[in-house]
Amino acid sequence: MPFDDELSKSRFARWLVHHSRLAGCDTTAIQTQMTILLLTGIALSDGLDATMTASLADALGVTPQDITTAYIGEMRRTVLTKIRSHPDLRALDAQLDQLLRNH
């Protein structure tokens, strides 16, 4: 994908490109690239709902479980990274760690 951003470099985006090609999609088309980035962004931030997953699975010729398996690990890492980077949550984590050490 020609877009130079973190979403296009993600494992799930690469998985989508690969399976889109296998399904006969023109992955050089701007609309396809934008759809892949949009789906990647949603999957990695909130996860895909059952309807989106089923539609995507049908379009790519894979199972809904294949879709979920392709993004769930990366989504969890992305969410945890965001949580850990939040200053208030870092302070809370440090406070909880201190409480655990004291008891």
Secondary structure in CASP SS format (residue, H / E / C, confidence):
PFRMAT SS
TARGET T0000
AUTHOR 0000-0000-0000
METHOD secondary structure of the structure
MODEL  1
M C 1.00
P C 1.00
F C 1.00
D C 1.00
D C 1.00
E H 1.00
L H 1.00
S H 1.00
K H 1.00
S C 1.00
R H 1.00
F H 1.00
A H 1.00
R H 1.00
W H 1.00
L H 1.00
V H 1.00
H H 1.00
H H 1.00
S H 1.00
R H 1.00
L H 1.00
A C 1.00
G C 1.00
C C 1.00
D C 1.00
T C 1.00
T C 1.00
A C 1.00
I H 1.00
Q H 1.00
T H 1.00
Q H 1.00
M H 1.00
T H 1.00
I H 1.00
L H 1.00
L H 1.00
L H 1.00
T H 1.00
G H 1.00
I H 1.00
A H 1.00
L H 1.00
S H 1.00
D C 1.00
G C 1.00
L C 1.00
D C 1.00
A H 1.00
T H 1.00
M H 1.00
T H 1.00
A H 1.00
S H 1.00
L H 1.00
A H 1.00
D H 1.00
A H 1.00
L H 1.00
G C 1.00
V C 1.00
T C 1.00
P H 1.00
Q H 1.00
D H 1.00
I H 1.00
T H 1.00
T H 1.00
A H 1.00
Y H 1.00
I H 1.00
G H 1.00
E H 1.00
M H 1.00
R H 1.00
R H 1.00
T H 1.00
V H 1.00
L H 1.00
T H 1.00
K H 1.00
I H 1.00
R H 1.00
S H 1.00
H C 1.00
P H 1.00
D H 1.00
L H 1.00
R H 1.00
A H 1.00
L H 1.00
D H 1.00
A H 1.00
Q H 1.00
L H 1.00
D H 1.00
Q H 1.00
L H 1.00
L H 1.00
R H 1.00
N H 1.00
H C 1.00
END
